[in-house]
Amino acid sequence: MTQGKVGSAVGKFREQALRCPLPAAVELIGEKWAFLILRGAFNELQHFEEFQAGLGIARNILSDRLAKLVAGGILRREPDPSDRRKVIYSLTPKGEALMPVVLALRQWGEDWSSGPADIVLVDRRTGIPVRKICVQSEDGRQLNHDDIVWSARADAEAAQKGQAA
């Protein structure tokens, strides 16, 4: 590749990277305690004391991370109807939508870091473990890194309309 093409490719990448939603998402949830709090919320921890005991996290760090997740719309904070001195933290729809992200990172960790965990996520109805998270094509084929490429949204939507016709 010539120097001009390399510079052009890097410039195009930089232009797109500046508009990428990934940095904002990582800023909100991309640190260890945020993911552990999310895991706790997915496992029905609700009170400050439950998160603290379940995670072994310092009170000031927990308070800061909970406030950040509430401000980011990931968790909601409401008075506990059974004890007005306590607060219930629960997932918002935006927070619930992070389930595949948390699960994918957990599965990656099992494959590339810590090995299989003793606890697996199962379908509540059947008790059978859920499938691994993967990238799939529109027709359901599993795709790997070599099968995908970034494209302008308008071009991708035009291709999709062309296939439907």
N, C-alpha and C positions, 0 to 999 in steps of 0.2 A: 504494500500500500504506500502511495506517495505521501510526502509530508502534508500536502494540501488536503488530501482525502482524510488523513488522520485528524488534522486540525478541524476540518469540517464535521467529521463524526463526533469529535469531542465537543465542539460548539453546539451541535444539535442535541447531544446528550445533556449538556449543561442547561440549555434552554428548557428542555422538557423536565429535567430534575428540579428546576426552580418552581415548577407548577405541580410537582408530584405530591400526593396526599400522605405519603409514607412518613416524612419527617414530623408532621403535626401529630400523626397517630402515635409515633414512637415517643414524642415529647409527652403525651398524655399517659400512655400505659407501658412505655418501654423500659421499665426498670423492675428489678426483682420483687420488691415489696408490692408494687401495683399488681403484678401477675399473681402473687401469692394471696393477696386480698381478693382478687377476682376468683381464684380457685376456691377460697373459703366461701365466697358468696354463692358460687355455683353449687357448693356443698351445704348450703342452707345456714351458714353462720350469719347472724344478724346483728348481734350486739357488740359494742366495742370490746367488752371483756372476753367475749368468745373469740374474736379475732386475735386479741392479744395473747390469750392462753393457747389458742390453736397454732399460732404462728411464732410465738416466742419473740415478738417484736417490741421494741421500746415504745412506751406510751406516746412520746413526742413524735416519733417517726410515724407511728400508726395514725395519730391525729392528723398529721400533715398529709399523708397519703389518702386517707379517707376524704379529707376536705378537697383535695385535688380531684379525686374521682367523682365527688358530688358536683363540684364546679364544672367538670367536663361532661356532666350528664350521663355518666356511666352508672353511678349509684344514686339512689334517692335517700334522703334522710328525713324520717318522720318520727313523731313521738310514739312510744310504745303504748297502745291503748290499755294494756294491763298494768303498766307502771309508768306514769307520766314523768318520772325522774330519769327514765331510760329512753334511748333512741334506737330505732330500728333502721338498719342500712339494708336496702334491697336493690336488686338489679333493675335498671330501667330497660325498656326495649333496646336501647342503644347498647347497654351493657350485656344483655342476653345475646345480642348479635355477635359478641366477641367469643362465644363458645367455640366456633370452629378454629379461631386463632389460638386460643389457649390449648385446645385439643391437639392441633397440629404441632405446636411447640413441644407439648408433652410427648407426643409420638416421636418427634425428631430426637428428643432427649433420650428416649428409650433405645432408638436405633443407633445413635451416634455418641452417647455419653454414658448413661448410667445402667443401661440394659433394661430388660422388662421389669415393670413394677408388679408388686403383689396384688394391686388393686387395678381393675380394668373398668372402663365405662361400658355399661350394658344398656340395651333397650329395656325400659321399665316393664313393658308389656310381655316380652318374651324371655328376658334374662340372658339373651345372647349378646356377646360383645359387638359393639358397633364397628363398622368398617373403618379402615384407616382413611384419613383425609387425603385426598389427591386432587390434582388438577385434571379436569375432564373437558373434552370438547363438547360442543353443542349436542352431538349425537351420543355422548356418553363414553367415548373412548378415553382411556387413561392416557395422559400426555406427560412426556418428560421434558427436560430442559431443551433438548434439540428439536422438539416438535413445536415450540412456541416462539413468537417474536412480538415485540411491541408495535403497535400501529396507531395511526391517528383514529380517533373515535369515528369521525365522519367516514373514513375509508372502511372501517370495520362494519359500520352500520349499513353502508352501501353494499358490501359483500354479503351481508346477512339478508338484505332485501332481495339481492340477485339470486340467492339460493332459494328463497321462498317462492320466487316467481316460476 
